[in-house]
Amino acid sequence: MMSGLNKFWVVIAIVLLAGCVAFPQHQVANSPVVARSYQQDLVYVEVHAYHGLPGKAVADDLAYGAMVGLALQAFHDSGRFGMVSFSEADRAKANQQYRLSVYENTPRAWPIVTGVLCVFSYDLFPFFASQHYTVVLERMDAQSHQTLMRTENTDTIHHYFGWLAVPAWIMGKSTAIAQVNTLENQIRAAIANLPDRSDDQ
């Protein structure tokens, strides 16, 4: 009877403690953008979300909405632009045009593999996995739609899976929080790398 009860409590403990903790690698420095604001500017930003590597990626419609929200926040917080629009209707009257492309480089099978490992190990055997992101920001010519300048950066989120993951959450982040923080920082860094536009005025 005691043996069965002990097994029960072990299972309960595993269920309560098992999970995932995500840690951004911070390959991209987390620094604020400080620049002169052009209050009269209307900036149009064309946003794309992809799965795969640049040049070999496919559109990720599910991630698009989240990317627009992150990009809007980053462009406004940068202090470099007066008004920012993501609407195609504002493209023609915009003073500046940019294309922002966000790539999740991790293979699509990644969530399936990690899920299977968690299920069969009951999270007793901890392991690590990583998600890689590439952010490309291009300034576009309004007439030719050719790229005038381009900045690119990459970053990684490391995931720890194991039955001590929930207590470790105090020191780590959930997957969703780590993704948002990492991508926001990458987009801000891309904006910070843009040259000053005083020569356009």
SVG drawing of the C-alpha trace seen along z (x, -y; Angstrom):
<svg xmlns="http://www.w3.org/2000/svg" viewBox="-5 -69 31 71">
<polyline fill="none" stroke="black" stroke-width="0.4" points="0.0,0.0 2.8,-2.4 4.6,-1.6 1.6,-2.5 1.1,-5.7 4.7,-6.6 4.5,-6.1 1.4,-8.3 3.1,-11.2 6.2,-10.8 3.9,-11.1 2.2,-14.2 5.5,-15.8 6.7,-15.2 3.5,-16.7 3.8,-19.8 7.5,-20.4 7.9,-19.5 8.1,-22.1 10.2,-24.4 12.4,-27.4 13.7,-29.7 16.8,-31.8 17.7,-34.4 21.3,-34.1 21.6,-37.9 23.8,-37.7 22.4,-41.2 23.3,-43.9 20.4,-45.3 20.9,-49.0 18.3,-51.8 18.0,-53.8 18.9,-57.4 18.4,-59.5 16.9,-62.8 13.1,-62.5 11.8,-63.7 8.3,-64.6 7.0,-65.4 8.0,-62.0 5.5,-59.4 7.2,-56.0 5.7,-53.0 6.9,-49.6 6.3,-46.4 6.4,-43.5 7.0,-39.9 7.2,-36.8 9.0,-33.7 9.9,-30.2 13.3,-29.1 16.6,-30.7 16.7,-33.9 16.5,-32.9 15.0,-29.6 12.0,-30.5 8.3,-30.3 5.7,-32.8 4.5,-32.2 1.0,-33.7 0.4,-32.7 3.4,-34.7 2.6,-37.8 0.2,-39.4 2.6,-39.2 5.4,-40.5 3.4,-43.6 2.7,-44.4 6.4,-44.0 7.6,-46.1 5.1,-48.9 6.2,-49.1 9.9,-49.1 9.6,-51.8 7.6,-54.0 10.0,-53.5 13.0,-54.3 12.3,-58.0 13.5,-58.2 10.2,-58.6 7.2,-60.9 4.5,-58.6 4.7,-54.9 2.2,-53.1 1.9,-49.4 -1.0,-50.1 -0.4,-49.6 -2.7,-52.7 0.0,-54.9 2.9,-53.6 2.6,-56.2 2.7,-59.2 5.3,-58.0 8.6,-59.9 10.5,-56.7 9.8,-53.1 11.2,-50.0 10.9,-46.3 11.2,-44.3 11.6,-40.5 11.6,-38.2 12.8,-34.6 12.4,-31.8 15.2,-29.5 14.3,-26.5 13.0,-23.5 9.2,-23.0 9.7,-19.5 11.2,-21.1 8.0,-21.3 7.0,-17.8 10.4,-16.3 10.6,-18.1 7.0,-17.2 7.7,-13.5 10.8,-13.6 8.9,-15.2 6.1,-12.6 8.3,-9.5 10.8,-10.7 8.2,-12.2 10.7,-15.1 12.9,-13.1 15.8,-13.4 16.5,-17.0 17.7,-18.3 18.3,-21.5 16.9,-22.8 17.4,-26.1 15.4,-28.4 17.2,-30.8 15.8,-34.1 17.1,-36.4 15.8,-39.9 16.5,-41.8 15.6,-45.5 15.9,-47.2 15.4,-50.8 13.6,-50.7 13.6,-53.2 10.0,-54.4 10.2,-54.4 12.3,-51.3 11.5,-49.3 15.2,-48.4 17.1,-48.0 19.0,-51.2 20.6,-49.8 20.3,-46.6 21.0,-45.6 20.7,-42.0 21.2,-40.3 20.6,-36.9 19.8,-35.7 19.0,-32.5 16.7,-31.3 17.8,-28.2 15.2,-26.0 15.6,-23.7 13.2,-20.9 13.1,-18.9 11.2,-18.3 12.9,-21.1 11.9,-23.6 9.1,-25.3 11.2,-26.2 13.9,-27.4 11.3,-29.7 12.1,-32.2 15.5,-32.7 14.4,-32.1 11.6,-33.0 8.7,-31.3 9.0,-30.6 6.6,-33.3 8.3,-36.0 11.7,-35.0 10.5,-35.1 9.0,-38.6 12.0,-40.0 14.5,-38.5 12.6,-39.7 11.9,-43.2 15.6,-43.6 16.6,-42.4 14.2,-44.8 15.4,-47.7 19.0,-46.8 18.2,-46.8 16.6,-50.3 19.6,-51.5 22.0,-50.4 20.2,-52.6 22.3,-55.6 21.1,-59.0 18.7,-60.5 19.7,-64.2 21.1,-64.1 17.6,-63.5 16.2,-66.7"/>
</svg>
